[in-house]
Amino acid sequence: MVSRQARQPGQSLKVAVLGCGSVGSQVVRLLDEQAADLAARVGVPVELAGVAVRRLDAPREVEVPEGLLTTDAAGLVRRDDIDLVVEVIGGLEPARSLILAALENGASVVTANKALLAEDGPTLFEAAEKHGRDLYYEAAVAGAIPILRPLRESLAGDKVTRVLGIVNGTTNFILDKMDTAGSGFAEALEEAQELGYAEADPTADVEGFDAAAKAAILASLAFHSRVTASDVYREGISEVTAADVQSAREMNSVVKLLAICELKDDAVAVRVHPAMIPRSHPLASVREAYNAVFVESEAAGQLMFYGPGAGGSPTASAVLGDLVTVARNVLAGTRGVGESAYADRAVLPMGETRTRYHVAIDVDDRAGVLAQVALAFAEHDVSIQTVRQEGRDLDAQLVVVSHEATDAQLSATVEHLRGMETVREVTSVMRVEGESE
């Protein structure tokens, strides 16, 4: 731990901000506009001491005070007068090296970097512990929604058993438009891009990478075990069709991209994939680009956290909340809660995770086909909950919803169906979450 000079009474706390994009610019704005309130809440003035950017002449949403912009991020985090570093540049490098350098130099860190935390969180937490500094990251998951601190602190005396969330606004907007407006995937994605909800390259969102990183962070906190992004089973929404959405509607359900973290026989199951959920479920009513996280615990029961899950101002709000907490710790000469990984639970393979399936099957319309399909499910020990036939002749289709079974059993059943002579095509396979109405 770096030795620093004793803080003088009333001495301002100096903050360095790494990045001045949509989030960083709003952090800078709030530090200025709320300076008096922040000083009252912290106990001393909070002073912006530097802002690291890639280009000094790039257009910005906020005017940074003269002399504070720098392209030397490494030099900024190593300054002896910096008490706290806010990292909002994202990505793995140079963010990881800069955070480690800041901690080594005696500064605490607030970050919104979900990808880095999900990829290499333990390295960062160990560095914070070694140097006696804070590493806070509320803004890394679900924007302004306070979900990480409740898991880490408010529910510390309880046993969390399940976390179920919509944690990506882009995909929720797309699926909501497919449900409410009858849009196709491509059409809804284009609208999301026009409104700024989706990037020009939407891969991280629509293929589930963003949600998987957040799921890893949620599972790590909820179950006191180290979970990385590579532990998370991931499917995106690019294969979700209008027919899937219509089929969900006929079941009085809706399709959502869900991050699901569960405690199963003292092992952790973590997955991200589209699923049908009943419209009676609280998450079904989450519209457009909003996020929501549903938490189940033994003592508290069911809790839901809802709000804007992205955007410069909402995310900056979460950053500033962490900044106030960390600043108070700096003044008190203490540190907050660090990593809690004492349980060290194993991560359950997806094949052993139990779920339900909705399967749409184009079949030959002749006697005995339903019995053959039912037998295929039975051979893999998968019980059928409901089955209905739609259409006749060449348009004949069976829609089957299974009871809960392992994902491996359900996957094997689907492969079996695809090899049957009487099955023309398995047109849709989607998991089903929540109790039917």
N, C-alpha and C positions, 0 to 999 in steps of 0.2 A: 504494500500500500504506500502510495506516494505521500511524503510528509509535506504539509502545506502550512503557511503561516496562519496563526490563530485569527479568526474572523473578528473584526472590530465591531462594536455595537452600532447597529444601523447601517453597516456597510451593505451596499447593494449586492444582489446575487446575479452573477453574469451568465447569460445563456448564449450558446452558439447554435445556430440552425443550419443543418446540412440539407440543402435543397430548397428551391424557391418556386416550385411548380404550383399546381392547384391547391395542394395541402400546405406546403411550406409558405406560400404567399399569405394564406389565411392565418397561419400561426403568427407570422410577422405582424399582420394587421391587428390581430387580437392582443398581442403583447403591447402594441401602441395604444389602441383604443381603450383597453381595460387596465392600463397601467396603475391607476389609482386603486381600483378594486383589488387587483392582484397583490399590490403592496400591502393592503389592509388584511388580505386573507393569509398571505405568507408571513408577514411581520417585518419585512424589509422590501425596498424597491427591487423589482425584477428588471434587469437591464439587458437589452439585446446588444451583444458584444460583437457579433459577426454573423454573416450569412454566406455560406459556401455555395457557389454555383459553377456550372461548366463554362458559361460564357457571360462575360460582364455586360455585353450589349444586347442580350436577348430581351424581347418584350416581356413584361411582367404585369400581373394583375394588381400589384401594390408597389408603391414607391418606397424603396429601401433607403433609409437615411444615408447621406453621403459618407463614404469612407468605410462602410460596414460590409460591402460586397467584396468577396475574394474568390479566386479560383484555387487557392491553396487550402483545400479542406484538411489535409494532413497537418499542416502548420497550425490551423485554427484549433483543432481538437487537442493539440499538444501545448497550447498556451497555458501557463500556470495560473492565470486569473480566471479561467473558465470553470464554473461550478457545475454546469449542467449542459449536456449536448442533446439536441432534438434531431433525430435522424429521420428524414422523410424523402430520401432519394430513391429508396426501393432497390430491389435486386440483391444479388449475393455479394458482388464486389463492385466498387470499393467499400460498400456499406459495412461488411463484416470487419475489414481491417480498420476502418475508422472507428467503429464502436469499440473494438478491442483496445485501440490506442487511447481512446478517451477514458475508458475504465482504468487502464494501466496508469494514466496520467492523473488519476484522482477525481475525475468528473463522473457524475451519475448520468444515466442515459434514459431518454424517453424515445421510443421508436414506434413506427406504424408498419414495420416491415414484416408482413406475414410470411412471405416466401423464405426469408432468411431464418426466422424463428422456427418454421416448420422443417427447414432443411438442416439447420445446425444450431438450434437453440441451446443444447447442453453446453457447447463451447462458450457461448455468451454468458450463460448463467454461472458457469464455473469461474469465468473471469470476474464477474461482478462479485461473487462470493470471495474470491481470492483477494480482491482489492478493497473489499468492504464498501462497495457502492451499490446503488439501486439500478435495476433494469426494469422499467415499466413499459407496458405495451398494450394498453386498453384499446388504442386506435387500430390495432392490427386485425381485429375481428368485428364486423358489423358496425363500422363507423361510429356514430354518436351513441349507439345503444350500449348502456353499461351492463355488460355480460361477464367480462373476465373478472372484474373485481368481486361481484357477487359469488362467482365460483371459487375464487381464491380466498375470500375473506368472509363474506356473509354466510356462506354455506360450509364453512370450515368445520363446524361441529356436527354436520349432517353427513349422510352417505348418499351421494348422487348416483343414481342408477341408469339414467338415460338423458341424453341431450339430443334434441331433434330440431333442426333449424333450416330456415331459408336464409342463406348467408351470402348470396350473390344477387345483386339487384338487376343486373343485365338479364340473366336467365329468367328471373321471376317476371320481369317486364315482358319478355318474349312469350313465355308460357301463358301469362295473363291475357295478352292480346290474342293468342291462338284460341283461348277459351271464350273470351267475352266478345271478340269481334270476328271470330271465324277466320283469322289470318292464317296463312301458311307460315312455316318456319322462316323461309327466306324473306318474306314480306315483313314479318314482325321484327326480324333482325335488322333489316334496312331502316325501319322506323326507329328502332333503338339507337342506331348509329346517327341518324339525323337529329335526334334529340340529345345526343351526347351521352347516352347511357351505355353505349358500346363503343369500343375502340375500333379503329380501322381494321386492325387484325384482332378479331374477337376470340381467338383460340383459347386463351387462358380462361375466359369466362364460359363460353359455350361447351367446351370439352371438360369442364369441371376442375381444372387445375387450381384455380383461385379458391373454390369452395373446399377442395381437398386440403390445401394448406391451412385454412381456417379450422377445418374439422380436426386436424392433427393438434392444433393449439388447444381447442376446446377439450378434446379427449385427454390431453396431458394434464390439464388443470383439473378436470372433473374427477379423474380416476387416479391422480397422483402417480402417474407413470410416464415414462418417456415415449412419446409417439411422434414419429416423423411423417412427412408427406408420403414417403415410400411405403409406409405401413397402411395407407388408406386405399381401399378399393375405390376405383373411380370410373364413372361413366358420365358422358356429357349429354346434351339434349339435341344434338344435331340430327339424330335419327328419329326424334319424336315427330309423328305425323299428325295431320288433321284427323285421320281416322282414330288414332290413339286418344286424342282429346275428345272426340265424339263418343268413343266407347266409354271413356271415364264419365262423361256427362250422363250417359244412359244408366250408369251405376250410381248416379247422384254423387259423383266424385270429381276431383279436379287433379290435373297433373302438375306436380311441383318438383324442382330439383332440390333434393333434401340432403343435408349433411346429418348423418345418423351415428351417434356415439353411444354404445351400450356396454353395460357390465354384464357379462354372461359367465356364471360359474367361476368368478374371480379372474376372468380373462377379459380383455378389452376388444370389442368389435367396432371398427370404424369404417364407414363407407359413404360414398357420395354417388348418387344416381337419381334419375327421374323415377318418380313413383306416383301411383294413384292414391289419394287420400280422400276420405269422405268429406263432403262439404260441411258437415257438422263439426269437423275438427278445427280448432282455433287457427291453425296455420293455413287452412283453405281460404280464409278471408283476407289473407295478406295480398294486397294488390300492387300492380305496377312495379316500381323499382324498390319498394320497401323490403326490409329484412325483418325477421322475427326468429327468436330462439325459444324453444319450449324445453323446460328443464323438469325432470322428475327426480324426487329424492324421497328417502324413507320417512323422514319426519315432517318436512315442509310440504310434501305432496307435489302438486303440479304448479309451476310458475311459468309465466310467459313474458318475454322482453321484446318490445316492438318499437320500430322507428326507422328513420333514414339510415341506410347501411353504407352509404358512400357519399362522395362529394367533398369538395374542399372545406367548406364551413363545418359540416357535421363531424368530419374526421378531425379537424383542428380543435373542435370542442373537446373531443376525447383526449387529444394531446395535451391541451391546457389543463384538463382535470388531473392528468398524471403529473404534469409539471408542478402544480401547486402542492400535491402530496410529496413529491420528491424534494421540492424546495424546503418544505417544512422539516423533512428528515435531515437535510443538509444543515439547517440552522440548529436542530436539536442534537446534531452529532450522532445520529442513529441511522438505521436503514430499515426499509420495509420488508415485507415477506419475499423471500427468494424462491427459487425453484423448489417444488414439493414433488419428489419422485420416489418417496420412500416405499410405496407399494410395489413398484417394479413388476407390474403385471404383464403377462405375455399378451401379445396381440393375436387374436383369433383369425385364422385364414378365412377368406370370404366363403370358401366352400363349406365351412362348418357353421356359418352364420345362418340362423333360421329366419325365413321370410315367407311371404306368399307371392304367388304369380298370377298375372292376368295373361292368358294366352289366346290369341285369335288364330283360328286354323281354317284355311280353305280346304274343303273336303269334297269327295264325290258324294252326291246326294242319292244314296242307296241304302237299303236295309243292312244293319249290322255295323255301320261305320261308327256310330256313337259307342257301341260296345267295345270296338277295337281301340278307340281313343281312350276310353275309361280303363281298359286293360293296360295300355301303355303307362298311364299314371300309376296304376296299382303295382306294376312290375318294379317300379322304382320307389315304392312305399310312399307315394304322395297321394293324399286323400283329396278328393274333389269337393269343394264347397258348393259351387253353383255351376250350371252349364245351360247354355241356351243356343238355339239354332236360329240363324238369320238367313233369309233368302232361300231359293230353291234352285235345283238343277246346277248350272255352271256357277251360279252366284251363292251356292250354299256355303255357309260358314258356321263353325262352332266357336263359341266364346266360353272359355273355361276359366274359373277362378279357383285356385287351389286353397286348401288349408295350409297352415304353416308347416314347412319342412326345411331341411338344409338346402342351401343354395346349390350344392353339388347334386343333390337328388333332383331338384327342379331343372337344373341345366341338362342333366342326363335324360330327363323326360322329354325335354324339348328336342334334343338331338335324336332321340328315338322316334318322335313324331315326324321329324323331317325325313326319316328314312322309310316311312310307311308308304305302301303303294296307293292307299286310299287318300293320302294327304297330298294335295297339290302344292300347298305352301303354308308355312307358318308365317303369317303376315305381321304379327305383332307379339312381342314379349315384353312385359313390364311388371315390375314388382309392385306390390300393394302393401301400404302401411296403414295402421289405424284399424279400429274395429268398424265393421260394416254397420250401416244404419238399420 
